Amino acid sequence: MNFDAYARTAVELVNAGLTDLDGLRALFSEDQAWMRDEVGDKDLGVFRRAQRRLRDVFEYGTTSRDTDAVTELNALLEAYPVQPRISGHDASDWHMHVTSRGASVSAEYLAGAVWGLSVWLCEYGSARFGICADERCGNVYLDTSSNNCRRFCSERCATRSHVAAHRARKRAATLTPA
């Protein structure tokens, strides 16, 4: 199983715009088309609550509150338990699912997201959970840098922030009397 991919689903969920059902449907990749087709209004509330709780996990991690991050992840693991099973259509298509057959879209997606983020925390520590340093953004990310120095969720945010800081320094220099 690719636990990093599952952990990234947690990041995608926290960063998703869940204002309506279309926003929720946009969360699902092409590999998850069946989820997009089956998700309903009742799932929207479940995903929003999980989104808030997962954001808390990232906030705990970025503020060195490891125990709080672990406590919340353990509670989420209880709420969305992993029940692995092998699935596939023939011998060349075997793959793992994280929930039992017939699980709801929210149970399937959230069990994987919570499991992946929990494995990530155990392997790399919660210091690798990040919240974008660009105050206009607020997206979360997993720090995969070699020395744990990532500060932005994307190159776009890093560039935007650095350009804004450069312009602010330039303005300050022109306003300072010689």
C-alpha positions as CSV (number, residue, x, y, z in Angstrom):
1,M,0.0,0.0,0.0
2,N,1.2,3.5,-0.8
3,F,0.7,5.3,2.6
4,D,2.1,8.5,1.2
5,A,-0.8,8.6,-1.3
6,Y,-3.2,8.1,1.5
7,A,-1.6,10.8,3.6
8,R,-1.9,13.2,0.6
9,T,-5.6,12.5,0.4
10,A,-5.8,14.0,3.9
11,V,-3.9,17.1,2.6
12,E,-6.3,17.3,-0.4
13,L,-9.3,17.1,1.9
14,V,-8.1,19.8,4.3
15,N,-7.3,22.1,1.4
16,A,-10.6,21.4,-0.5
17,G,-13.3,24.0,-0.9
18,L,-16.3,22.1,0.6
19,T,-18.9,24.9,0.2
20,D,-21.3,22.6,-1.6
21,L,-21.7,19.2,-3.1
22,D,-19.8,20.2,-6.3
23,G,-16.8,21.2,-4.2
24,L,-16.9,17.8,-2.6
25,R,-17.1,16.0,-5.9
26,A,-14.1,18.0,-7.1
27,L,-12.1,16.4,-4.4
28,F,-12.1,13.0,-6.0
29,S,-9.6,12.0,-8.6
30,E,-10.4,10.0,-11.8
31,D,-9.4,6.8,-9.9
32,Q,-12.2,7.7,-7.4
33,A,-14.9,8.4,-10.0
34,W,-17.2,6.0,-8.3
35,M,-17.0,8.1,-5.1
36,R,-17.8,11.3,-7.1
37,D,-20.8,9.5,-8.5
38,E,-22.1,8.1,-5.2
39,V,-21.4,11.0,-2.8
40,G,-24.5,12.8,-1.5
41,D,-25.6,15.7,0.7
42,K,-25.3,13.7,3.9
43,D,-21.6,13.1,3.1
44,L,-20.9,16.8,2.8
45,G,-21.4,17.3,6.6
46,V,-19.2,14.3,7.4
47,F,-16.4,15.5,5.2
48,R,-16.6,19.1,6.6
49,R,-16.3,17.8,10.2
50,A,-13.4,15.6,9.2
51,Q,-11.8,18.5,7.4
52,R,-11.8,20.6,10.5
53,R,-10.5,17.9,12.7
54,L,-7.7,17.1,10.2
55,R,-6.8,20.8,10.0
56,D,-6.4,20.7,13.8
57,V,-4.0,17.8,13.4
58,F,-1.8,19.9,11.1
59,E,-2.0,22.9,13.5
60,Y,-1.0,20.7,16.4
61,G,2.0,19.4,14.4
62,T,3.2,22.8,13.3
63,T,3.1,24.1,16.9
64,S,5.0,21.1,18.4
65,R,1.9,19.7,20.1
66,D,2.6,16.1,19.2
67,T,0.5,14.6,21.9
68,D,-2.5,16.5,20.8
69,A,-1.9,15.5,17.2
70,V,-1.7,11.8,18.2
71,T,-4.8,12.1,20.4
72,E,-6.9,13.6,17.6
73,L,-5.6,11.0,15.0
74,N,-6.4,8.2,17.4
75,A,-10.0,9.6,17.8
76,L,-10.2,9.8,14.0
77,L,-9.0,6.3,13.6
78,E,-11.8,5.2,15.9
79,A,-14.4,7.2,14.0
80,Y,-13.1,6.0,10.6
81,P,-11.6,2.5,11.3
82,V,-9.4,0.8,8.8
83,Q,-10.8,-2.7,7.7
84,P,-8.4,-3.8,5.0
85,R,-9.5,-6.1,2.3
86,I,-8.1,-7.3,-1.1
87,S,-10.1,-6.4,-4.1
88,G,-9.8,-6.8,-7.8
89,H,-11.3,-8.3,-10.9
90,D,-8.7,-10.8,-11.9
91,A,-5.2,-12.0,-10.7
92,S,-3.5,-9.1,-12.4
93,D,-5.6,-6.4,-10.7
94,W,-5.3,-7.2,-6.9
95,H,-5.2,-4.2,-4.7
96,M,-6.0,-3.1,-1.2
97,H,-9.1,-1.3,0.0
98,V,-9.1,0.2,3.5
99,T,-12.8,-0.5,4.4
100,S,-15.2,-3.3,4.2
101,R,-17.3,-4.0,1.1
102,G,-20.3,-1.7,0.9
103,A,-18.8,1.1,3.0
104,S,-20.0,4.6,2.4
105,V,-18.0,7.1,0.3
106,S,-17.1,9.0,3.5
107,A,-16.0,5.9,5.4
108,E,-13.8,4.7,2.4
109,Y,-12.1,8.1,1.8
110,L,-11.7,9.1,5.4
111,A,-10.4,5.8,6.6
112,G,-7.6,6.0,4.0
113,A,-6.9,9.7,4.7
114,V,-6.7,9.2,8.5
115,W,-4.7,6.0,8.2
116,G,-2.2,7.5,5.8
117,L,-1.7,10.6,8.0
118,S,-1.3,8.4,11.0
119,V,1.4,6.3,9.3
120,W,3.1,9.5,8.1
121,L,3.2,10.9,11.7
122,C,4.7,7.6,13.0
123,E,7.3,7.5,10.3
124,Y,8.3,11.2,10.0
125,G,6.9,12.9,13.0
126,S,4.3,15.7,13.2
127,A,7.0,18.3,12.6
128,R,6.6,17.3,8.9
129,F,3.0,18.7,8.9
130,G,3.0,22.2,7.5
131,I,0.7,25.1,7.1
132,C,1.6,27.5,4.3
133,A,3.6,30.6,5.5
134,D,1.8,32.8,3.0
135,E,-0.8,34.4,5.2
136,R,-3.2,34.7,2.2
137,C,-3.2,30.9,1.6
138,G,-3.5,28.7,4.7
139,N,-3.2,25.4,2.8
140,V,-1.6,22.5,4.6
141,Y,1.2,20.3,3.2
142,L,3.5,17.4,4.1
143,D,7.1,18.5,4.3
144,T,9.1,16.1,2.1
145,S,12.3,18.3,2.0
146,S,15.5,16.6,3.1
147,N,16.1,19.0,6.0
148,N,12.5,19.8,7.1
149,C,12.7,23.4,5.9
150,R,9.7,23.8,3.7
151,R,7.5,26.8,4.5
152,F,5.0,27.0,1.7
153,C,2.5,24.7,0.2
154,S,3.6,25.4,-3.4
155,E,6.1,27.3,-5.5
156,R,3.4,29.7,-6.4
157,C,2.8,30.7,-2.8
158,A,6.6,30.9,-2.1
159,T,7.1,33.2,-5.1
160,R,4.1,35.4,-4.3
161,S,5.3,35.8,-0.7
162,H,8.9,36.5,-1.6
163,V,7.8,39.1,-4.2
164,A,5.5,40.8,-1.7
165,A,8.3,40.9,0.9
166,H,10.7,42.3,-1.7
167,R,8.2,45.0,-2.7
168,A,7.6,45.9,0.9
169,R,11.4,46.3,1.5
170,K,11.7,48.5,-1.6
171,R,8.8,50.7,-0.4
172,A,10.3,51.0,3.1
173,A,13.7,51.9,1.6
174,T,12.1,54.7,-0.5
175,L,10.2,56.1,2.5
176,T,13.2,56.1,4.8
177,P,15.0,59.5,4.8
178,A,18.6,59.5,3.8
